[in-house]
Amino acid sequence: MPNLLTLWDLIPFALLLIIILLVVILFFKIKKINKLNLTLTKLQKDIEELDRQTKLILRTDLELNKTQEELDKKIIALYSLQNISQQLNKTLDEQGIFSCIEPNYLEDMGFEKATAFLKSPQDKRFKLMLNIGYNENEIESIAKEIESDFYMNLIEKNKTFSSNSVESPIKEKIKDLFKVNHFVISPILTSENKKGFIFVGTESSELTSGNEELIIILANQIIQALENSQLFEKTWQAQQELERKVEERTQELSKALEEIKAVSKRKTDFVSSVSHELRTPLTSIKGYASILLSEKLGKLPLEIKERLEKINRHSDELVQLVNDLLDISRLESGKISMKIEKLNLKEIIEGIKDLMDVQLKEKNIKFNFELSSDTEYVLADRQQLERVFINLIGNAIKFTPQGGAISIKTSSLDGFCQIDITDTGIGIPEESLNSIFDEFYRVDNPINQKIKGTGLGLPLVKRIVEAHGGKIWVTSKLNVGSTFSFTLPKT
Amino acid sequence: MDIGIGVSKNKDISSALKEVVLTARQNLNNQTPDIGFLFSSADFASPSLLKGLHLYLPKIPIVGISTFAVLFNSSILRHSLALCLIHSENLKLSFAKVEEVKKNDPFMVGYKLATKLLEGLKSQNRSFAFLFLSGIIKDGSRILSGLQEKLGINFPIIGACASDNFKFKQMYLYFNDELLTDAVVGVLFGGKLSYNFSFACGFSPIGKFHKITSSQANIIKEIDNQPAINLYKDYFGLDNSLLKNYLKYISTFYPLGIYLKEENKYLLRKIISIEEKGWLTCQTDVPQDSLIRLMISTRQSCLSATENAVKELIKEKINMDILFVFNSISHYSLLYRIADEELKTIQSTIKIPLIGVYTYGEQAPLRRYPAKTYFHNQSLVLTAIGD
């Protein structure tokens, strides 16, 4: 009988099989772990490699950031300098010049502290012009120390120096006094011999040459602004002096004018009074002469009659002269009463033409007038306006030779009507143009020598026109003719 | 809600104060303000400024900080003073301060501030809080934790640290007529008001992860068991002295990003100094065992992030009367010549009065509510408030 294997007999085999299986599994697990370890090592290597690349990125990025910041700082510093410059250009008082340096701008230029001192030739001590970043005690100590020869010598050298350029003992002395790590001191010397300096400093650990250059530019701009300020001060003082003189002269002239007015009034009053006094005896003289000439008191010998006629004629002239003088003085003193009304110019001129027609025909003078549509009416006193036309047209006839022409034209000008009376007469010499409206002035010409006149016609016309608020003037050319122009208010 | 903003660049403090008060009051239509936010550059920060303001506006709560520059509409105003007055019938407010931050446990400082703020608001509902801190805060996150312990872990806190002209010397807080240098000030907003906020960063991680193996508050001692400085030496190939010279670039352009696993985002930390032992001092705390990466940004990514923050802010339609901007001073350094582009980007979309400051640290949730508030560096936070 073959021995049958019992279950117990199989156990060793099964165990062996399990062990073999476990060994196989272990083998594969170990293999997997090794593989994972290899992957992990690879991953760690990759991470380290990535970290190495990170370092490269960071180092490059740091340099880029540093460069960008330095560039930005320079741009901002230049902006600040530009802003200060713009304000300096607009500032003309000494203290205001230094106030242009604001803490913001200073910081943007790389400094937190600044002071400036200035001394005029007449000053004994330096004057504080700028203080940024120092308290009262600190600035007092600085102000005391800078009076020493040491600082004056530095200024006299007229050279900017900084913590980068100055020797160590001096550098330390300045750093201690101004409580900074780095500094720039730039002298301020003006043509007016003002002396001083601007100091800027920082507690930070660096001072670039760019910063130093900016302060040199700033100091030069301050000097320029101070020069401008001094120039302005001088100009201003000169202007003040000029204004004072003008004021004085104006007062003197006003006083003189018042005196002239007083004298003129006295003259007007005198002329008015004398004219009145003359008119009464003149009326009597003329009256008696007329009675005698009428021969009601007896026949007169021819010689006496001729003399009496002369007395009568001269009396008429004298009465006209006295009347003109009286009118002028009335117009000057405003005593004349005018009835301003709406007058038709055409009607007035035609009336005058009729009045003068005989004289015009005698000399065969052409007379025409042309009125613009917008100057049909003027505001004036009828009687006075007629006197103006009579005088001016009368003069024109007087000085216009046979066969000449007189024309009247009107035009509108700024609410006024301009009337131009033009003749083809002998004209007025240039040197007389400014004087023809003066009282008793008569142009020296053959006609005036021949025909007598009072020299009061044109002055009277001028005063009438001015009493209406108008103006009168003349343009003339010898042997060609004259134009008298005057203005009157329109309706 | 009535808003009155006055801004002055007058160098004389009393003249500037008069100008801002008159303008702000005039713009407020002569309503009585409920609160005044005072922002100024350090040259204005003086007890006389606050005493003077208190005389002009007695009994009106005043809070604020000094800053490198005031942000006003689309302008960056250095050496200036700004006052923003707010009046609203619906607004409920509570104000508080805690002093001696450096001497005390930061967590307790935050907790104490929150307690005072809640006491001030009594039973009124609370919406969000403004937090102002005086400059460099070693353990800012712990102050926030103290606040969150009392106000709630997801209660929105928006904040800003005072800043100066990169010197870290003159950073002030304003609280009524007091000028504070070591304090925190809070304003708790309640009542029926609408508000929204958004956050922008603009930085992306670069390089592999590293681990903070030793740190204490805002000082990182070791990274990957090496002196912390080695990280920057290695990445930038610079020795210690060169690194110090390049620090202002490195700290602005390549801050550290602390990986927040739960948010899957990075919390930025700016390096402000390199210590002798190769330690790195940050603007605020960096927890030990944190995973960190170097962060990188460009001007374009910075502006794009701001643009996205604006879009996020207006996504939910609410009534907005005033926009507060708390912007990292690093954004100014990064954008520099085109820094005002950031404000123009905001103003081109949100056409309401904008007032803000440059900061040495910002506090804000990374996303909309419910979300925990973090202490950030190199970020921008927008907060819109309205009736």
Interface residues (C-beta under 8 A of the other chain):
Chain A: I47 E48 L50 D51 T54 K55 I57 L58 R59 D61 L62 N65 K66 E69 D72 K73 I75 I76 E102 P103 N104 E107 E112 E203 S205
Chain B: D43 R78 H79 N165 K167 I206 G207 K208 D234 Y235 F236 G237 N245 Y246 Y249 I250 F253 Y254 L294 I296 Y336 R337
